[in-house]
Amino acid sequence: MAAVVFSGCSRFTQVVYVTPTTEDIKNINHFYTYENEDVKVVYWFWAEHGIMSFLLWNKTDLPMYIDWKKSALINNGRRESYYTSKNASNYKTYGTTYGLEWLDVFNEYYNLNNNSKLSRQGLVKGERVTFIPPKSYITQAFYNLTANIYFDVTDRNTEMETINFCKVYVSRSNKDITFRNFITYSFAENFATENYIDNEFHLNKVVTMDNHLFGYKDVDGYRANDWERPSRFYIKKLKWSDVYK
Protein backbone atom coordinates (compact mmCIF):
# COMPACT_ATOMS: atom_id res chain seq x y z
CA MET A 1 0.00 0.00 0.00
CA ALA A 2 1.30 3.44 -0.91
CA ALA A 3 1.73 6.07 1.77
CA VAL A 4 -1.49 8.08 1.69
CA VAL A 5 -1.11 11.74 2.62
CA PHE A 6 -4.24 13.87 3.00
CA SER A 7 -4.66 17.32 4.49
CA GLY A 8 -7.02 17.50 7.43
CA CYS A 9 -8.52 20.73 6.05
CA SER A 10 -9.33 19.32 2.62
CA ARG A 11 -12.62 17.95 1.36
CA PHE A 12 -12.67 14.88 -0.83
CA THR A 13 -14.72 13.12 -3.47
CA GLN A 14 -14.79 9.38 -4.00
CA VAL A 15 -15.71 7.85 -7.35
CA VAL A 16 -16.91 4.28 -6.86
CA TYR A 17 -16.66 1.73 -9.68
CA VAL A 18 -19.44 -0.84 -10.01
CA THR A 19 -18.64 -4.27 -11.48
CA PRO A 20 -20.99 -7.19 -12.27
CA THR A 21 -20.24 -10.49 -10.58
CA THR A 22 -21.38 -12.64 -13.52
CA GLU A 23 -20.46 -12.72 -17.19
CA ASP A 24 -24.07 -12.54 -18.42
CA ILE A 25 -24.06 -8.79 -17.62
CA LYS A 26 -22.19 -7.07 -20.44
CA ASN A 27 -20.62 -3.60 -20.62
CA ILE A 28 -22.03 -1.98 -23.77
CA ASN A 29 -20.80 1.60 -24.24
CA HIS A 30 -20.32 1.85 -20.44
CA PHE A 31 -23.93 0.72 -19.80
CA TYR A 32 -24.18 -2.58 -17.96
CA THR A 33 -26.71 -4.63 -19.90
CA TYR A 34 -28.41 -7.93 -19.08
CA GLU A 35 -30.40 -9.82 -21.68
CA ASN A 36 -32.29 -13.09 -21.90
CA GLU A 37 -34.90 -14.35 -24.38
CA ASP A 38 -37.63 -12.25 -22.69
CA VAL A 39 -36.10 -9.01 -21.46
CA LYS A 40 -33.27 -6.53 -21.80
CA VAL A 41 -32.19 -4.55 -18.72
CA VAL A 42 -29.92 -1.51 -19.01
CA TYR A 43 -28.44 0.09 -15.87
CA TRP A 44 -27.45 3.63 -14.88
CA PHE A 45 -25.82 4.15 -11.44
CA TRP A 46 -24.31 7.65 -11.78
CA ALA A 47 -25.59 9.90 -8.96
CA GLU A 48 -24.44 11.02 -5.54
CA HIS A 49 -24.27 7.85 -3.42
CA GLY A 50 -25.38 5.89 -6.48
CA ILE A 51 -28.85 5.17 -7.78
CA MET A 52 -30.53 1.92 -8.73
CA SER A 53 -32.03 3.03 -12.04
CA PHE A 54 -32.69 0.81 -15.00
CA LEU A 55 -34.56 0.43 -18.26
CA LEU A 56 -36.46 -2.83 -18.71
CA TRP A 57 -37.45 -3.82 -22.25
CA ASN A 58 -40.08 -6.47 -23.04
CA LYS A 59 -38.57 -8.17 -26.10
CA THR A 60 -41.45 -10.55 -26.66
CA ASP A 61 -44.76 -10.43 -28.53
CA LEU A 62 -46.65 -11.01 -25.28
CA PRO A 63 -47.81 -8.65 -22.51
CA MET A 64 -45.51 -8.71 -19.49
CA TYR A 65 -46.24 -7.97 -15.83
CA ILE A 66 -43.78 -6.87 -13.13
CA ASP A 67 -44.66 -7.55 -9.48
CA TRP A 68 -42.83 -4.87 -7.47
CA LYS A 69 -43.83 -6.41 -4.13
CA LYS A 70 -41.89 -9.50 -5.14
CA SER A 71 -38.97 -7.40 -6.41
CA ALA A 72 -36.26 -5.64 -4.42
CA LEU A 73 -32.83 -4.11 -4.16
CA ILE A 74 -30.78 -6.49 -2.03
CA ASN A 75 -28.01 -4.38 -0.56
CA ASN A 76 -25.27 -6.46 1.09
CA GLY A 77 -27.88 -9.10 1.93
CA ARG A 78 -30.53 -6.65 3.16
CA ARG A 79 -33.81 -6.53 1.23
CA GLU A 80 -35.18 -3.09 0.32
CA SER A 81 -38.60 -3.44 -1.26
CA TYR A 82 -39.49 -1.71 -4.53
CA TYR A 83 -43.17 -1.54 -3.55
CA THR A 84 -44.95 0.93 -1.30
CA SER A 85 -48.54 2.08 -1.02
CA LYS A 86 -47.64 5.24 0.91
CA ASN A 87 -46.03 7.48 -1.70
CA ALA A 88 -45.95 8.04 -5.43
CA SER A 89 -42.36 6.88 -5.39
CA ASN A 90 -40.37 4.80 -2.94
CA TYR A 91 -37.08 6.24 -4.20
CA LYS A 92 -34.96 7.30 -1.23
CA THR A 93 -32.15 9.78 -1.64
CA TYR A 94 -29.21 10.35 0.67
CA GLY A 95 -27.29 12.48 -1.82
CA THR A 96 -27.96 16.13 -2.59
CA THR A 97 -28.24 15.86 -6.37
CA TYR A 98 -29.94 13.25 -8.52
CA GLY A 99 -32.91 14.77 -10.36
CA LEU A 100 -34.15 13.02 -13.48
CA GLU A 101 -30.82 12.93 -15.25
CA TRP A 102 -31.09 9.18 -15.68
CA LEU A 103 -34.20 9.68 -17.83
CA ASP A 104 -32.27 11.93 -20.20
CA VAL A 105 -29.53 9.32 -20.42
CA PHE A 106 -31.95 6.54 -21.31
CA ASN A 107 -33.59 8.86 -23.82
CA GLU A 108 -30.25 9.31 -25.55
CA TYR A 109 -29.49 5.60 -25.33
CA TYR A 110 -32.70 4.51 -27.03
CA ASN A 111 -32.97 7.42 -29.44
CA LEU A 112 -29.71 6.26 -30.98
CA ASN A 113 -30.84 2.66 -31.24
CA ASN A 114 -34.59 2.77 -31.77
CA ASN A 115 -35.60 6.33 -32.76
CA SER A 116 -37.90 6.40 -29.75
CA LYS A 117 -38.48 8.81 -26.86
CA LEU A 118 -39.08 8.22 -23.17
CA SER A 119 -41.62 10.28 -21.29
CA ARG A 120 -41.03 11.82 -17.86
CA GLN A 121 -43.58 9.75 -16.00
CA GLY A 122 -43.36 9.05 -12.28
CA LEU A 123 -44.42 5.91 -10.52
CA VAL A 124 -48.14 5.40 -10.14
CA LYS A 125 -49.12 5.61 -6.48
CA GLY A 126 -49.63 2.20 -4.97
CA GLU A 127 -49.00 0.34 -8.23
CA ARG A 128 -47.89 -3.10 -7.21
CA VAL A 129 -48.00 -4.61 -10.70
CA THR A 130 -46.75 -2.82 -13.82
CA PHE A 131 -47.98 -3.83 -17.27
CA ILE A 132 -45.45 -3.70 -20.13
CA PRO A 133 -46.90 -4.12 -23.63
CA PRO A 134 -45.02 -6.21 -26.20
CA LYS A 135 -41.93 -4.59 -27.73
CA SER A 136 -41.92 -1.71 -25.23
CA TYR A 137 -40.10 -0.69 -22.07
CA ILE A 138 -40.31 1.06 -18.71
CA THR A 139 -37.74 3.01 -16.70
CA GLN A 140 -37.44 3.03 -12.93
CA ALA A 141 -35.23 4.62 -10.28
CA PHE A 142 -35.21 3.46 -6.70
CA TYR A 143 -32.81 3.46 -3.78
CA ASN A 144 -29.34 4.87 -3.35
CA LEU A 145 -26.66 2.20 -3.39
CA THR A 146 -24.89 3.62 -0.33
CA ALA A 147 -26.30 5.69 2.52
CA ASN A 148 -23.79 7.53 4.68
CA ILE A 149 -21.19 4.92 3.76
CA TYR A 150 -17.68 6.14 3.03
CA PHE A 151 -14.71 4.07 1.99
CA ASP A 152 -11.73 4.12 4.34
CA VAL A 153 -8.63 4.05 2.13
CA THR A 154 -6.48 2.65 4.95
CA ASP A 155 -8.55 -0.54 4.89
CA ARG A 156 -7.81 -1.19 1.23
CA ASN A 157 -4.94 -1.88 -1.14
CA THR A 158 -4.33 1.76 -2.12
CA GLU A 159 -1.91 3.15 -4.69
CA MET A 160 -1.42 6.59 -6.20
CA GLU A 161 -2.27 6.68 -9.92
CA THR A 162 -2.81 9.27 -12.65
CA ILE A 163 -6.34 9.17 -14.07
CA ASN A 164 -7.85 11.89 -16.25
CA PHE A 165 -4.58 13.83 -15.83
CA CYS A 166 -5.09 13.91 -12.04
CA LYS A 167 -3.08 12.39 -9.21
CA VAL A 168 -5.56 10.30 -7.27
CA TYR A 169 -5.61 7.40 -4.82
CA VAL A 170 -7.02 4.14 -6.17
CA SER A 171 -8.19 1.59 -3.61
CA ARG A 172 -9.12 -2.04 -4.22
CA SER A 173 -10.35 -4.62 -1.78
CA ASN A 174 -11.56 -8.20 -1.66
CA LYS A 175 -14.08 -7.21 1.03
CA ASP A 176 -16.61 -5.85 -1.43
CA ILE A 177 -20.01 -4.34 -0.90
CA THR A 178 -22.46 -6.22 -3.12
CA PHE A 179 -25.97 -5.42 -4.28
CA ARG A 180 -28.56 -7.20 -6.41
CA ASN A 181 -31.49 -6.11 -8.53
CA PHE A 182 -34.13 -8.83 -8.13
CA ILE A 183 -37.19 -8.60 -10.40
CA THR A 184 -40.20 -10.94 -10.58
CA TYR A 185 -42.08 -10.94 -13.87
CA SER A 186 -44.71 -13.04 -15.59
CA PHE A 187 -46.65 -13.28 -18.84
CA ALA A 188 -49.79 -14.16 -16.87
CA GLU A 189 -51.58 -11.36 -15.02
CA ASN A 190 -52.31 -13.72 -12.12
CA PHE A 191 -48.61 -14.71 -11.97
CA ALA A 192 -49.46 -18.40 -12.28
CA THR A 193 -45.94 -18.86 -13.66
CA GLU A 194 -43.15 -16.55 -12.52
CA ASN A 195 -39.79 -15.65 -14.00
CA TYR A 196 -36.91 -13.87 -12.30
CA ILE A 197 -34.10 -11.44 -13.03
CA ASP A 198 -31.31 -11.52 -10.45
CA ASN A 199 -28.42 -9.22 -11.37
CA GLU A 200 -25.59 -8.87 -8.86
CA PHE A 201 -22.89 -6.19 -8.76
CA HIS A 202 -20.06 -5.31 -6.39
CA LEU A 203 -18.09 -2.20 -5.46
CA ASN A 204 -14.47 -3.21 -5.68
CA LYS A 205 -12.65 -0.03 -6.74
CA VAL A 206 -12.72 3.45 -5.19
CA VAL A 207 -10.89 6.54 -6.46
CA THR A 208 -10.31 9.24 -3.81
CA MET A 209 -9.36 12.80 -4.81
CA ASP A 210 -9.56 16.42 -3.67
CA ASN A 211 -12.96 17.96 -4.43
CA HIS A 212 -11.51 20.43 -6.93
CA LEU A 213 -10.16 17.57 -9.09
CA PHE A 214 -13.62 16.05 -9.43
CA GLY A 215 -15.10 19.22 -10.91
CA TYR A 216 -11.97 20.55 -12.61
CA LYS A 217 -12.52 22.78 -15.68
CA ASP A 218 -10.09 24.09 -18.27
CA VAL A 219 -9.48 27.77 -19.12
CA ASP A 220 -12.53 27.80 -21.41
CA GLY A 221 -14.80 26.54 -18.67
CA TYR A 222 -15.15 23.00 -19.98
CA ARG A 223 -14.72 19.94 -17.81
CA ALA A 224 -11.16 18.81 -18.35
CA ASN A 225 -11.57 15.42 -16.77
CA ASP A 226 -14.36 12.95 -17.25
CA TRP A 227 -15.35 10.79 -14.31
CA GLU A 228 -18.98 10.31 -15.23
CA ARG A 229 -19.99 6.85 -16.41
CA PRO A 230 -23.25 4.88 -16.05
CA SER A 231 -21.17 2.18 -14.35
CA ARG A 232 -19.90 4.46 -11.54
CA PHE A 233 -21.19 6.78 -8.83
CA TYR A 234 -19.69 9.40 -6.52
CA ILE A 235 -19.65 10.61 -2.91
CA LYS A 236 -18.77 14.29 -2.40
CA LYS A 237 -17.58 16.64 0.34
CA LEU A 238 -16.02 13.99 2.53
CA LYS A 239 -13.91 15.01 5.52
CA TRP A 240 -10.42 13.73 6.19
CA SER A 241 -11.80 11.57 9.01
CA ASP A 242 -14.23 9.91 6.57
CA VAL A 243 -11.56 8.55 4.24
CA TYR A 244 -8.50 8.11 6.45
CA LYS A 245 -8.74 6.36 9.82
N, C-alpha and C positions, 0 to 999 in steps of 0.2 A: 504493500500500500504506500502510495506517495505521501509525503508530508503535506497535510492540508493546512493552509494558513488563511484564516478569515479575519477580517476586522470586526470587532464587537459592535461598531457603530453602523456597519453596513446593513442593507436589506438585500435579500436574495430571492431569486426565482428558481424553481426546479421544474424542468421539463421531464415528464415521465413517459417512457416508451412502453407501449402495449404490444404484447406478442401472443399469437395464438398458441395453444398447447398441442394442437393436432394439425395434420397436414391437409385436412379437407377444407380448412379456411385459408383462402389464397389472398395474397396481396396484389391487387389490381389497381395500378396507378395510385398507390398509397391507401386505397380503400380496402379494408379487410372484407372479403366476400365469401359467403357460404352458399352452396348450391346443391340441391338434390333434384330428383325428378319432378317434385311438386313446387318448390319454392326457391327464391333467391333472396338472400339477406345481405344487405350492404350496411356497414357500420361507420359511424362518425363519433369519435370520442373527444375531439378538441373543444375544451372549455375549461374554465377555472375549476379545479378539482375533478375534472373529467365529467362526461355525461354519457349515459347509456342511451344513445339515439341510433335508430336504424330504420332502414327502408325494407319492407317485406313485400315481395312480388309474388303473386299467384300465377305461376307459369301454365297452369292447366286450363282445360276447357270447362271446368266444373266450378261452381260456387265453393268458396272456402270460408270457414268460420274459425275465429281465434277466441279461445276462452281465457280471458285475462286473469280470472280467479285461479286458474290452474297454471298460470305463467308467473315467472318471477325473475328478478335479479338475485343471484346467489353470490353474496359478497363474502369471500373467505369462509364459506360454509354457512353463512347466515342468510336466511330467506327474507327478501324484501318484496312484498307482493306488488304486482302491477295493477291490482284492482282496488278501487275504493268507491263507496257510494256517498262519500261526504263532500267531495269537491269535484270541480270540472276537470281537474288534473291532479294526479298524485305524484307529479314531479317535484322532488325536493331539491332545493339548491343550498349549498353551503359556500359557494363562490359568490363574487360580487358582479360578475358579468357572464351572461350566457345568451340571453335573448332568443331569437329565432334564427340565428345564423346557420344552424344545421339545416333548416328548410331551404335556404338559399343554396347551400352546397349540394343538396340532393336535387334541387332544380337544375343546377348546372350539370350534374352527373347524368341525369336522364334526358335533358335537352340534347346533349351531345350524342346520345345513343338511341333515343327513341322519338325525338322531336315532340316531346310531351312536356306538360307544365304541372307542377304541384300547386295545390291551393293551400293558403294559410288557415287551416282548419284545426281547432283545438279538439281535445277529447270531449266526447259526449258525456255529460254528467251521468254517473251511475251505469255506464255501458259495460256490462260484463262480457258480452260476446260481440265481436266485430265481424261484420260480413264483408268479404272481399270478392267482388265479381271476378269471373274468368279474365285472364290477361290484364290484370290491373294490380295496383299496389297501394299500400298505406305507409305512412311515416309516423313514428312515435319517438318521444323523448321522455325518459323517466329519471331515475335517481343519479346523483353524483356517484362517481366511483370511489372517491375518498372523501371523508368528512373529518376535518381537523386532524388529518394524518399527515405528518411530515416525515421525510426520509433522512435519518441520521447517517451522515456520510462516514462516520467513524465505525459504523457497524457493517460496512460494506468494503469490498475490494475496490478502492478508489484510486484513480490515476488522473493526472492532468493531461488534457488533450486540447488540440485546436480544432474547433468545429465552427463553421460559418465565420471564419477569420477571428474567432474569439478564443481566449484561453479560459477553459472551463474545467470543472471537475466531473469526471464520469465514474459513476459507481455501479457496480454489478454485484449481485448476491444470489445465492442458491435458496435463500429463505424468502421466496416470492410471495407477494399478495396475489391471490387468484380471484377471478370472478367469472360467473357464467350467466349467459342469457338463455333461460329455459322457456320455451314457447310450446303450448299445447294447441294443436289445430285439428280440424276434422272436415270432411266433405259432407257430413251429415249434420243437420242443424241440431239434432238431439244428442250428438256426440256418441252415437252407438259404437263407432270405431274411432279411436284417437291416434294421432301421429304427433311426434315430438321433434323439436329442434333443441339441441343442447350444445351451445357453443361456449367453449372455455378459453379464457385469456389469462395471462399473468403479467405482472409489472416487474421486469427483471433488470431494467436499466434506468438510471436517474442521472440527469445532467444538472449540476448546480452552478449558478453564475450570479454575479452582481445584477441587481435589477436593471441597471442602465444598459447592460449587454443584451437583455431580452428584448428591449424596445429600441435598440440602436437604429439611428437613421443617418443617411449620408448627408452631404452638404446641400443637396437638392430637396431634402425632406423625405426621401424615400427610405423604406426599410432596407438596411444594408445586410441584414442577416435574416434567414428564413427558418424559423423553428416550427411554424405551423404545419401540421400534417393531420389527416383524419385518424391516424394510428397513434397519436400522442395526446397528452394533455399537460396542463401546467398548474403550478401553485405559486402565487406571487406574495411579495412583501413579507417574507419569512425573516425572523430575527436570527441572530447568530446562535442563540441557545436552541433554536428549532432544528438546526442542521448540523451542529457540532456539539457533541456531549462527551 
